[in-house]
Amino acid sequence: MRWALNRLALAITSMVALAFLVPLAVATRQIAYDRAITDARQQATSMVTVLGVDNDLVTLTNAVASTTAGSDGRLALHLPGVDPIGTSHLTEATVQRAAADRRAATAEAEGGVAYLQPTVLTDGRTVVVEVFVPGADTRRGVGTAWLALGGLAVLLVGGSTLFADRLGSQLVRATRQLAAASRRLGGGELNERMTPTGPRELRDAANAFNTMADDLRRLLDRERELAADLSHRLRTPLTGLRLDVEAMPPGPIAERMRQACDLLDEELEAIITGARLGSIEKRGSQQCDLVEVLADRLAFWSVLAEDQERPWEVVGGNEPVFLPMPASEVILVVDALLGNVFSHTPDGTAFRVSVSSSGLLVDDAGPGIPDPQRAVTRGFSGAGSTGLGLDIVRRAAETVRGQLVIDRSPLGGARIGFLLHALAPEPAEQRKRR
């Protein structure tokens, strides 16, 4: 933007300078020409005065020689029937035409221009006074004036462009600050505020940005408080459920129910804590090991898999895979992927879990997902569930710049992947072959 403003200022000032300089240059040339003709007219007038006093040839010759133009060979008197007194630069026909017209005129001559002043003597004869003006005299001072005008134009254009650059730098700086603050606010820095600078419009935009940031912070605080309140309200039915579980006879089902209650209690506590901390404090520098979280969650889901007689296996997991996410969010991802298998495939369906530095893949031998695009639509599900599970995985993948993958599994069913790095789009030919 700054360079665009500079180019605009340069173009405008250049056009304005040309609009003034071209007429001034022409006027300067005309002024120099008129000055030279005026000098010639004055010398011709002086000779006319001499002719009115005395028209003796000797006197006239001395008078011509005594003038500046006459001594330089630029003045001549044309009397009827007599050779010109002085040096003439015109043809006889031109002189005769001026005498017949009996009015002052100029005529082109070799190397310049001649000024002709006819006058009538007392005896009725017409005398023509010729004053030659060299071309250099008609252009005297024009070059210097044009050079001064050109320097003034360069100074004006350069000064105006520099001034526009200073103004543009303030405008661009304020605009960049507003853009940077918007990006930081969009990145989760809710405490970001701006100091209004620059033109009035940008100061108004900065004030509007600060107002928007304050409103956004208050709105998010209300949402977090609401989430915390709702989570706290769930503790009452959870407490009743825990009492019922404690009253159950010992066994695998009772143990699984107790683990589910413990997990639900931990999730509620994490939701309340995270909601009160806020997005910036909650994210911070937390990280967890995907392999460790997967192992803990498989301990829970393996019991249900045995009850439903589901063959399963784990591939990989020999080395830790650290994610820049809180453990609570990774637990949601793992449970969403594994829960999708148990919710949407019949009992006895095999599944396989693969974990590596590339992410987490869950393959099953079920019916698959006929419409992957619709399956990640938030709030929609073709199988009677809430439709939030895969959307939770998708949003978690986006936070680590990864990708949710839904594809056909080698086991014959669905493959759902939580990849840590987004895949490049496949060529259209390969997609057609599938």
Stockholm file with secondary structure:
# STOCKHOLM 1.0

chainA/1-434         MRWALNRLALAITSMVALAFLVPLAVATRQIAYDRAITDARQQATSMVTVLGVDNDLVTLTNAVASTTAGSDGRLALHLPGVDPIGTSHLTEATVQRAAADRRAATAEAEGGVAYLQPTVLTDGRTVVVEVFVPGADTRRGVGTAWLALGGLAVLLVGGSTLFADRLGSQLVRATRQLAAASRRLGGGELNERMTPTGPRELRDAANAFNTMADDLRRLLDRERELAADLSHRLRTPLTGLRLDVEAMPPGPIAERMRQACDLLDEELEAIITGARLGSIEKRGSQQCDLVEVLADRLAFWSVLAEDQERPWEVVGGNEPVFLPMPASEVILVVDALLGNVFSHTPDGTAFRVSVSSSGLLVDDAGPGIPDPQRAVTRGFSGAGSTGLGLDIVRRAAETVRGQLVIDRSPLGGARIGFLLHALAPEPAEQRKRR
#=GR chainA/1-434 SS CHHHHHHHHHHHHHHHHHHHHHHHHHHHHHHHHHHHHHHHHHHHHHHHHHHHHCCCHHHHHHHHHHSHHHHTTCEEEECTTSCCEECCCSCHHHHHHHHHHTSCEEEEETTEEEEEEEEECTTSCEEEEEEEEEHHHHTTTHHHHHHHHHHHHHHHHHHHHHHHHHHHHHHHHHHHHHHHHHHHHHTTCTTCCCCCCSSHHHHHHHHHHHHHHHHHHHHHHHHHHHHHHHHHHTHHHHHHHHHHHHTSCSSHHHHHHHHHHHHHHHHHHHHHHHHHHCHHHHHTTCCEEHHHHHHHHHHHHHHHHHHTTCCEEEEECSSCCEESSCHHHHHHHHHHHHHHHHHHSCTTCCEEEEEETTEEEEEESSSCCSCHHHHTSTTCCTTSSCSCHHHHHHHHHHHTTCEEEEEECTTSSEEEEEESSCCCCCCHHHHHHC
#=GC SS_cons         CHHHHHHHHHHHHHHHHHHHHHHHHHHHHHHHHHHHHHHHHHHHHHHHHHHHHCCCHHHHHHHHHHSHHHHTTCEEEECTTSCCEECCCSCHHHHHHHHHHTSCEEEEETTEEEEEEEEECTTSCEEEEEEEEEHHHHTTTHHHHHHHHHHHHHHHHHHHHHHHHHHHHHHHHHHHHHHHHHHHHHTTCTTCCCCCCSSHHHHHHHHHHHHHHHHHHHHHHHHHHHHHHHHHHTHHHHHHHHHHHHTSCSSHHHHHHHHHHHHHHHHHHHHHHHHHHCHHHHHTTCCEEHHHHHHHHHHHHHHHHHHTTCCEEEEECSSCCEESSCHHHHHHHHHHHHHHHHHHSCTTCCEEEEEETTEEEEEESSSCCSCHHHHTSTTCCTTSSCSCHHHHHHHHHHHTTCEEEEEECTTSSEEEEEESSCCCCCCHHHHHHC
//
